[in-house]
Amino acid sequence: MTMSKLLELLVAHSGQYVSGEMISRELNVSRTAIWKQIHKLEDQGYEIEASRRLGYKLISVPDKYSLDDLNEQLQTAAFGRSIHLFEQVDSTQNVAQKLAEEGAPEGTLVIAEQQLSGRGRMGRAWMSPKGKGVWMSLIMRPTIPVHFAPQLTLLTAVALCRSLARLTSLPIGIKWPNDLLIDGKKISGILLESTAEDARLRYVIAGVGISVNLASSDYPEEMQERVTSLRIASGERLSREAVIAAFMLEWEQLYTLYQAEGFAPVVTLWEALSVSLNKPARLTTPQGIIDGTPVALDESGAIAVRLEDGNVVLVFSAEMGEPVT
Amino acid sequence: MTMSKLLELLVAHSGQYVSGEMISRELNVSRTAIWKQIHKLEDQGYEIEASRRLGYKLISVPDKYSLDDLNEQLQTAAFGRSIHLFEQVDSTQNVAQKLAEEGAPEGTLVIAEQQLSGRGRMGRAWMSPKGKGVWMSLIMRPTIPVHFAPQLTLLTAVALCRSLARLTSLPIGIKWPNDLLIDGKKISGILLESTAEDARLRYVIAGVGISVNLASSDYPEEMQERVTSLRIASGERLSREAVIAAFMLEWEQLYTLYQAEGFAPVVTLWEALSVSLNKPARLTTPQGIIDGTPVALDESGAIAVRLEDGNVVLVFSAEMGEPVT
């Protein structure tokens, strides 16, 4: 049995169940063979509902980026104006880093339908199934000292939060430093990797993963309580081109403002969107555990945490978790 | 003619001139062939004095690292305790970076007899002739926020300056941020490359080049006014193993102090060794040119510069040059 024959049959009955019996008869194959081919189609990004009684129903075909569509929607001067689109990469971060070393200009964007080993913070893996989300890396070449690089992480979170909230009207908040949450569940990941020579920042690779059209079933069960997608939260599929175009515009505008006026406007916006302030938390830092209440974002990008004894300390890098009661 | 025969002849007459005529007769080769082989020996690190009238005299054979000697001299706990020695590399920075990505521990040291494309600051080349200097990179994994990475550049300069001054009794000073000078001429280069993930420093590769036993003739003529070596300045050859061992000890001690007590002790030491303070200068920064007088080292590693109007500004990254009068 060729997979395309099975697919033809499902497409011909789009929106309806096709019984295993019928497929078996039409294509002259065993039920087990059908089941195997269905799994292969799912791996390719087809969504298929399976019912023991009713058979199989094609829900959606894999989404594919259209560069024409994306270019038409882009309203930026530099961000996303040079796009490198891949069907499959190990990690868009690695590709962008290579391009940056070769001299690619600021705003160069790397997107992939699928990442085989997408990277998250702290060396964790980032799940990037085919066609279901925005898996991207942008090259930035800001003329700021390396001290200020962490400010770009917060700037990126603000831009992404504002663009997604505008596009979906969903209540999206920022958990320090840069997780976006809907009802406490994560919808995106941001990872800025910077390379510096003494105090001079050479370039920054901003990696962003946005869970756009993933279904609950795309996540392993043990993750479902902690993660969501724009589709799950809104009940609607979104155009990934529209998501990227909205994000690039917001990001470039905020970046331009930042270069002209400094970090202060970003702090104001970040604090307004934050869901981390004024709630007790436990922060796990490389230097140890800190229990306290985050009260403000510092100039440097660190978070100011008020301890039980009333003292306020700056925390530069940590995992923020629930307070221990 | 094999090169080894020529070398045997020169070694047999060490410290004396061997005439071209004699070589020509003994080895039965032309004067032009001799001259070519002499050049090849020089490329390999042999120092040979040539006199049109007297012939050739072997001055020195190439210095080779002895790991046994180096290990015996090392007095550190971690710095230099794992050594990767290469005859020839493109750049010790690249090798160390690869090792760091593979998980090599803090203190891992990469040294090479020769670098083919040693890197300096601002993408410049660094000359690293075979056996004549210390061309090295050390992996550091400090648990400090990325904001503080530039402090390590200054710490490294202080440690190198103190160890070389102790070893040679030469008057060595630090030009901000990290050039070591003897009588205004550069004897070493320091380049710290750091890799960060958001505000978390992943690792730092500290590249250090020390001009130990280079002769004036090893430098292109146009460089001779700006550079020197410990040998040129002191009139003596130094053991590179002794240089490395002294540097590693001073560096590890200062790094340990820094991790315990912060940057303040480093600032004190740096200011005491500095030749940049309280003298007018022109600083060329990525943001533009600043004319003023450096007055102090800031907590962040930046230099505080007093402008003509009396205001003081912080400069994070710049080339420091002569004032324009």
Interface residues (C-beta under 8 A of the other chain):
Chain A: R121 M122 T143 P145 V146 H147 A149 P150 T153 P177 N178 L191 L192 E193 S194 T195 A196 E197 D198 A199 R200 P286 Q287 S300 G301 A302 F316 S317
Chain B: R121 M122 T143 P145 V146 H147 A149 P150 T153 P177 N178 L191 L192 E193 S194 T195 A196 E197 D198 A199 R200 P286 Q287 S300 G301 A302 F316 S317
